[in-house]
Amino acid sequence: MAGWMPFLSNPHQFPSQQFRKACSKDNLLQTYGDKIVRLSTANTYSYKKVDVPLRKYLTEYMQPQDLKTPGNETLYWFGENSHEWDSLFKKYTPPPYKIPEMIEAYSFGAAAAGTGVPFHFHGPGYAEMIYGRKRWFLYPPDKIPDFHPNQTTLQWLIQHYPSLKPEDRPFECTISPGQAIYFPDRWWHATLNIDNSVFISTFHAHK
């Protein structure tokens, strides 16, 4: 997969209205409010894990990012979804893109405006917005971004991004509801939720 580049789907191409309705805040609270979700710190290495009921996360933890709070003190729900979410995932139709000889796994989450994940990398996949908009910053594997691993994406954007030379700036885009982005293997990327957001990613791994 060397040489692959990120790309965007057409706006409003996905998802199904059935899945979007199932992901509304009211429905998540009513149907899954008592389910336990695992929160991770919003820093590069995500050291801390906290398990809380989804209801508590959506009503108490999910607050706009405070510029003074570092990533290692910000808790974020994304990923580590158990089989208990199968009933929700059955309503989801992923983007019709396949990577040969790879299996897929979903990662689902919700987050407040101003939150995000700082620069990190992993295997290839697709990320899709269900509600809200998300800004993406991407660098190819051989161009390591200049950032502190405990700095939030919002802090990096305000404090560091303006001083970057044009040749040092990342690839950028904003994806909207019903739109997906493909991120290639081992590409550095950071995300920033512009609005309160619900999102799902499809990660690919070798069989």
C-alpha angles and dihedrals in degrees: 000000000000111000096027115140132208116260138182130228120229114282115268091010093127158064123045114249089236092060093042091053090048089054096054114121092244093052094044090052094046098043104029105016094117095046116109117242126191116232123203130198112261096239131106097267100031097216101171125065125190126184116211137155112270089239091060092048095050095044102035114015099039100085132141112276115269108222090220095055114091123222094254088061096044117091118210133181113224128127136348090098115174130215087269087083094058092102090058095043091053087068091055125094110195123217109284094246122117134190111211118250094007133115125220133231128181127229117191132187152145130222143174129254113281095024125110146134120278123228116312138133139219139147125320127283150123131273122201132189118225097174128007133009129281128199117216130203117191138183128184117251094261095054109071111200121233107243143123112248092227094048114104119233089247091055091047092049094051101035106032112016097070091060095053116114114238092253090052097052119109130241105269140195141152119226122205134200111301093021129109136198127207115219116195127226115293095355112150112239141170127190136207123193108222092189136016098291146196117197145165132204131199111213122198126213134172116269 
